Amino acid sequence: MEDTYTSELKVANGIAFYGVFDGHGGHRASKYVAEKIWTKIHKNDTTSLRDDPKSALIRGHQQVDKEFLEVASRLSWDDGTTAVQL
């Protein structure tokens, strides 16, 4: 199965996170993003996530995208994923 999801329900300040990841060409990208995205979004600064969720989401996605592309390039993976998150 190429699709996966993640959810973070017990997050401080009334913030919760849900993500569905539609894998393309394999499962590795969707699995990688599902495992890493919340940490990248949340680890930077909970205050900025609460105050500026758009910037926090963009920054987190850019970091995960860069990291996955490095791993995928090194291992010759051609997987991809589409994400929907709340």
N, C-alpha and C positions, 0 to 999 in steps of 0.2 A: 504494500500500500504506500502510495506516495504522499498522502495528505496527513497532516497532524494538527494538533492544537495545543494551546497552553492557557492557563488561567491562574491568576494571582488574586485570591479573594481576601486574604488577611493582610491588607496593606494599610499603613498608617494614613491619617488625615482623610479618611473616607475615599481613598483612591483604590479602584480595582482595575484589573487588566485582563482582557480576554483576546485571544488571537487564534485565527484559523489560517493555516498555511497550505496552499494547494501546490503540491510538488509537480514539477515538469521534468521529464527525462530521468527520473529517479527519485529516491526518497531523501538523499543526503542533505540537500539544501533546505527542504522544509523542516527536517529534524534539527539541523544545525540552528536555524533561525528560531524555532520554537524553544530550544534549550538556552539560547543566548540573549534573545531580544529584551526580555524584561530586565535582566541584570544591567544591560547597557543603557536602557532608558532610565532606570531607577538609580543606579549607582552614582551617577553624576551628581545629582542633588535633588532630593525630594521636594524642596521648596520650589525649584525651577519647574519641576513637573507639575506641581499644583498651580503655580503662577503663570507658567507659559508652556502648556502641554504640547503645543504644536512644535516649538523649538526642541523640546526634550525628545519627542518622537522622531523628528527629522535627524537629530544628532545620533540617537541610538541606532536608527536604521542605517545611517551612513557608516557607523563603526562596524556593525555586523556585516554589512555588504562588503566593506573593504577586507575584513578578516576572512570571510568565506571565499572571496575571490582569490586571496592569497593561498588558502588551503586547496581550493579547487584547481588552481593553476599548477601547484606543486604536484598534485596527485592525478592530474589529467581528468578531472571530473567535468561533466558538462550539464549537471543538474541545475535547475532553477526553481523558484517558488514565487507565488503571488500571495500577498498577505492582506487579510482583513482584520482590523483590530478595533476594540472599543476600550 
